[in-house]
Amino acid sequence: MSTIKQLLLILSIVALGALFGASLYQSLIEGPNFGANVPDSLEHFRVFMGDNNPGNFFRVVAPAAQILVFVSLLSSTGLARETGVGGCWPLSFLLSAATS
């Protein structure tokens, strides 16, 4: 495996990890905290999200992660054909990504 393929794979794994970590933080930490003590927590939520919101992060990182995973899959297709694994899995990935 070439260095560029390894770098693409590592970057895509890091980007997916960042997405997973941010989603997990929002689900486990922010959600319950803003759902407790409703009148006061909503005001705190408005102040907290005044300048930045999670959408600013996800609008940048989610498409970047998808592109990195896609490019990593495309670059490793030649390796799959050389080893005899087959090259139909990128097509199945594209179909699943298009339908979700």
N, C-alpha and C positions, 0 to 999 in steps of 0.2 A: 504494500500500500504506500502510495507516494505521500510526501509531506503535505501537499495541498489537500489531499483527500482527508488526511488525519486532522488537519487544521479545520476543515469544514465540518467534520464530524464533531470535533470538540466544541466548536462554536455553536453548532446546532444543539448539542446537549446542554451547554451552559444557558442558551436562550430559553430552551424548554424548562430548565430548572428554575430560571428567574420567573417565568410565567407561573409555574406551579407554586413556587414559594409565595408570590404575591397573591395568588388566588387563595391559597391556604390561609395566609395572614388575614385577608379580608373576611373569609368565612369564619375563622375561629376566634379572631380577636376583635376586629372592628364591628362586625355584625351584632354579636351579643352585647357589646358595650353601648352601642347606639340604640339598641332595642330596650334597654333597661331604663327605668325612670323617664318615661316618654316625654313629658313636656320639656324638661330641662335638657335631656339628651339630644333632642332635635335642634334646639338652639345651639348647643355645643357642636353638633354635626355641621350646621350651617357655617359657623365660624371656622371650624377645622378645615372644611372643604372650600373655603372662600377663594383662595388663590390657586390651589391645585386640587385635582381630583384624580381618582384612579384611572379615569379614561385617558388622561394625558400619558400615563405609562403604558397602558394596554394598546393604545392606538399606534404606538411606535414599536413596542417589543413584539406584539403578536404577529403582525405581518413580517417583521424581520425574522422571527423564529420560523414561520412557515416557509419563507423563501430559503433560509439556510437549510432546513430539513429537505426541501425539494431539491436544491442544488446538490446536497450531500447524497441524496438517493440517486440522482442522475449521474453523478460522478462515480458512484460505486457500482453502477450497472455493468460496466465492463468487467469488473472483478467477479461479479456473480456469473457472468457468461463464461469466463475463463475457468472457474471452478466447477461448472456444470450445475449450479444451483438453478439457473434459469433467469430470464429477464422479464417475467410477467408481473412481478410484485410492484414495480413502479406504476404500471397501468392500474393495478388494483388500488394503489394508494391514491392516484389521481381521481379515480371513480368515487372512492369513499370521501375524499376531500370535497369533491364537487357536489355530492349529495348531502353533505352535512351542513 
